[in-house]
Amino acid sequence: MPAIDLLVLASELRSTSGNKPYYNLKVRKPTGSPDPQEMDAKVWSDAIEKKHPPVEGKIISAYVEESEYQGLKQLVIKKYMYRSEDYDKTKFQVAPAVKAEDVYDYLIKSDWKDGNIKRFMANLDNMLVQTGLKAKLLDVSAATKNHHARRAGLLQHTQEMWMIAKKLLSGDGIPKFEGMVNLEILLAAIVMHDMGKVHEYNTENNTWDPTRIGALYGHTCWGAFCVMSLWPQDASPEGQETKAKLIHCILAHHGSMQTGAAIEPKIPEATLISLIDLMSAKLDCHRTAWEATARGEKPPFTKSLGEAVTPHWPILPKSSGKDK
């Protein structure tokens, strides 16, 4: 039974149907470990007898066995001890989904044609650097599970949306819709739509951990507030109209008030961002399922797709109920 170092990302006390207590963990192996690097783990008697749980954010040296539960690999921790506080956590750094600094520069420092958007993005860049939020933006995921739930997942998601929008509206454009959509407003809204998640997620362990701003405003309203506060003060009436449309797109990007939007989309750019956002998110869920089944694992359950089926995973016939 080998001993390995694990970073504890989440810890929750649970009990079996027979009321036997155990700790359910999410742990991360050191960088370079065989896939998957992050796994579920269970701790039975050791932690219960000592009356202390494995603490989130701590590194443990654990004796483990690998098992499988509902088609997914997991670890069973037999014994463990804490590593010292000065143990090097960089050993558990997960590789980012994209070259985050390059994507950041490409998006925010793009060659914006609209002078007001260009000045706004310069103000935004300065604010992110001065407040330290840029460093967090380079790491933060788009979600804690379901879609783009990985280091730099938010920038990966934003880049994908940008590419889809450019493909739709650049070059040949959309038949019969030419001239209806302002591409730069749409692209600026894509940059801003989820950026407020820097206030909602803990980048170290990829958990929902809102700051006071995240808890009181949420990422959608924070993005809108940024446009309000950082938009050029001397903008012309036309520039103020661009600002209003950009804010509307951010507030409406969830598609409908039933699904979390602050307002229903009322302009083509707002409708497009909600559809492109959904497209990127759902296809990433499929990508995660595809990659899992290619490794011989059961596709993970996601809120939007349930248990996604890919060509790598067998489709089992439904029971007729006659063999009960």
Secondary structure, 3 states (H helix, E strand, C coil): CCEEEEEEEEEEEEECCCCCEEEEEEEECCCCCCCCCEEEEEECHHHHHHCCCCCCCCEEEEEEEEEEECCEEEEEEEEEEECCCCCCHHHHCCCCCCCHHHHHHHHHCCCCCCHHHHHHHHHHHHHHHHHCHHHHHCCCCCCCCCCCCCCCHHHHHHHHHHHHHHHHHCCCCCCCCCCCCCHHHHHHHHHHCCHHHHHCEECCCCEECCCHHHHHCHHHHHHHHHHHHHCCCCCCHHHHHHHHHHHHHHHCCCCCHHHCCCCCCCCHHHHHHHHHHHHHHHHHHHHHHHHHHHCCCCCCEECCCEECCCCCCCCCCCCCCCCC
